[in-house]
């Protein structure tokens, strides 16, 4: 299933900047960054629960915010892209 993860981390201090880096690092392990604080992650339900638990453990719930949007398995028709950045297909190999 495709999950869109967005986050807003309070970076007013060193601890917040560290949380921001840690959250981004975890998201990179599961998906593709599509905007600064937005990731598209193609995961199965078990991976999603592990990722969600990991991110919730890192964040400070009094200062930060996480959102998970579950787009499901038929996500192709739910996404439209406009603009300069190129899009990608999450199920195809990513060549660097």
N, C-alpha and C positions, 0 to 999 in steps of 0.2 A: 504494500500500500504506500501511497505517497503522502508524506506528512510535511506540512509547511510549518517551520518553527521560526518564530520571531521573538526577539528579546530586547529589553531596554534595561541597561545596567547603569546604576548611579556611579559615575566615575569621578566624583568629587574628591576622592582620596586614593591613596596607593592601593588599599584593599579592594576598592571598586574596580580599579584598572586591572588588578590581578584577576578578579572574578570575570571580567569581560574577556580577557585572554583565555582563561580556562574554559568558559562556555563556548567560545568560538572554536577552540581546539577540539572539544568534544564533538561539536556539530560537524566539523570537517571530517572526522572519523566515520561519519554516517551518511554524509550527503554533500551537496554542492552549494556553495554560497552564491546567491542570486542578487543580493543587495547587501549593504553593510551589515545589517543585523537580521538578515533573513536567509534561511537555508531551506532547500528542498531535499528531503531525505527519503529514499526509497528503502523501506524497512519492512520486516515482518512484524507481527504483533509482539513477539517476545523481545526483539531488538528495540522496538518502540518503548516498551516498558522499562528496559534497562537504560536507554538514553534519557527518558523522562526522569527516572529516579536519580541518575547521575547529575543532570542539570539542576534539578530541585535541591540536591545536596549542596551544589556549588553556590547557588544564588542566595542572596539575603532577602527573604520574603518581605521585610519591612521597607526595603529600598529599591528592589529590582522587580522586573516583570517578565514572565515567560508566557508565550501563547503557542498552542499546538492546534493546527488546522488539519483535520483528517480528510484528505481528498479521495481516499480509497484506491481501488485497483483500476477504476476507469477514469483516471484523472486527465487523459489527453484532451477531452472536450471541455474540461473545466478551467483550462489555462489558456490565456491569450497573452501574447508578448508584442509590445510595440516599443520602438526606440532603437538606440544605437548598439546596445550590448547584444551579442549573439546569444541565441538560445541553444539548448542542448537537449538530447533525449536521455532521460535518466537510466533507461534500461540498456543503452548501448555502451560499449567500452569507451572510456575517456582516455585519449592519448595525449600525453604531455610532451 
